[in-house]
Amino acid sequence: MTRIESRPWSQDDDAEIADVPVNATVAGPPWATIRGRMRLVRPSSAWSLPLIGVAIAWLSWSALTAPPAGTGFGRVSAGAVIAVLLIAGVLVRLGCGGTAHAIDAASRDDSGGPSGFTCNDPTRVEGVAGHAQQDLASLQATLAELRQQHQSLVLSQRVSELRRRQNEIVIDNIADPVLVTDEFDRLVLVNPAGQALLAVPREAALRRPLAELGFDAAIVRATRQCREADRARARVHLEQTIGERVWDVSMTAIETQAEEGGAATPRGVVIVMRDITREKEVAKAKSSFVSQVAHELRTPLASIRAYVELLVDGEATDARTLREYYEIIQTSSDRLARLIDNMLNISRIESGTIRVSREPVSIAVVVKEVVDVLRPQAEEKQIELDEELTPVVHQVLADRDMISQAVLNLVSNAVKYTPAGGRVAVRMSVNEESRCVQVAISDSGAGIPEQDLPRLFEKFFRVEANQHMAKGTGLGLHLVKHLVETVHGGTVSVASQVGKGSTFTITLPLHA
């Protein structure tokens, strides 16, 4: 058995490495019998934390080694280890103080100094080591639990951040304005579409009440009603005009569930706004269309019925009167047929069921026929109707009836909206370089306001300023656009100046 003599502790021993064989007899401070070799560090105050050195030695280096610097877990792990060791030292001091003091007392003589002490009792030494092993095992288990809890916390935070970011991406990409208010009706979230409705920048708008952000009192009142409603996930719906736009406003209360199935608590309101201006305009146009179509249908039917009754009653006694009645009936019938044909053609084109019979067609011949048909109507209003055509040799591959219908609608409109004594000119030109033919219909009428030009070819749309000049359904120009562009691949354009007149131009590709 090896014996190490006792001697006073020196400052040089503070950082000394002691190699202690298994079951060695130690004179001086009773270390413990340790299996193998380990690094011992003496506390700066003699045995104030008696087993901290053993604890440090017993921990595996992997437990003390933190992940690379700069990671959040590395910093937390290192701090956790230090905290656990400090707590362990205190616990050992408080819980194992008796054993430490007994060993320390046994190593000193009556004067208080160190005495020659021979540790010949392996059981006692092994007992101290066993306590240390148990404490260190508990520390390692605690450290492992801390690591697991930390990993779970980090994972939970990452999942929450991912969900939050996904929600932000979804909300930001919604085309309709989305706004979220809190329990005090203050704005807490707004997407880019909603930002355009705010009277102030987004940063300045957050945490401010809706009433201060330029929203109408009706929206502010509805938001409060939605939040204060008794039923769960209450909804409020209203239409609101903001500026020149009409909005469909839908509100849904946000609620948080209390613990253990308690009552839901209102926390705010989600506001989704949808621009229904276009829908309102279409609905209004359809209503106007139904009324106008009914009038347009009633007018020729009334004429037909009236003159048929005259014929039945024998009011026409001579051939001239009979011919006059027949012509009126025929004209009214043609008007009625054109109206019905227009509606049917639009329906067929939009549904893709219209039949097209393409053949080489001379545009000059088509234009000449239309002008001849409408010349009596122009002369009746004392309107000068001129034509300027190119040679017949220029042809397009088209459905003759459809192209004739398009030209007829434009020339008829020009005559209809030109005041008495005015002028309508129909000119045809050919561009050999672009291989296309153009038909331009110009009039000296009232002209079309600039703001109405973009909507001129919309279904049911009529220029309000010109409605008093002539009746119409708002289908003629819409049909022209479909016949020329959708069916034949051409273009229709318009140029107009209020008080001077308008020019409509049809462009079609020449037939090879």
Protein Blocks (a to p, Z undefined) as FASTA:
>chain_A
ZZdddddddfklmmpccdddehiacehjdfbpcehjddddddfbghklmmlmmmmmmpcf
klmpccdehiaklmmmmmmmmmmmmmmmmmmmmmmmmmmmmmmmmmpcfkopacddddfb
fklmmmmmmmmmmmmmmmmmmmmmmmmmmmmmmmmmmmmmmmmmmmmmmmmmpmbdcddd
dfkopafbdcfklmmmpcbdfklmgopafklnopafklmmmmmmmmmpmbghiacddddd
ehjbccdddddddddddeehiacddfbdcdddddfklmmmmmmmmmmmmmmmmmmmmmmm
mmmmmmmmmmmnomambfklmmmmmmmmmmmmmmmmmmmmmmmmmmmmmnopaccddddd
dfklmmmmmmmmmmmmmmmnopacddddddfklccdddfklmmmmmmmmmmmmmmmpceh
iacdddddddfklopaddddddfbebpafklmmmmmpghiacfklmmmpgcehlmmmmmm
mmmmmmnopacdddddehiapcddddddddZZ
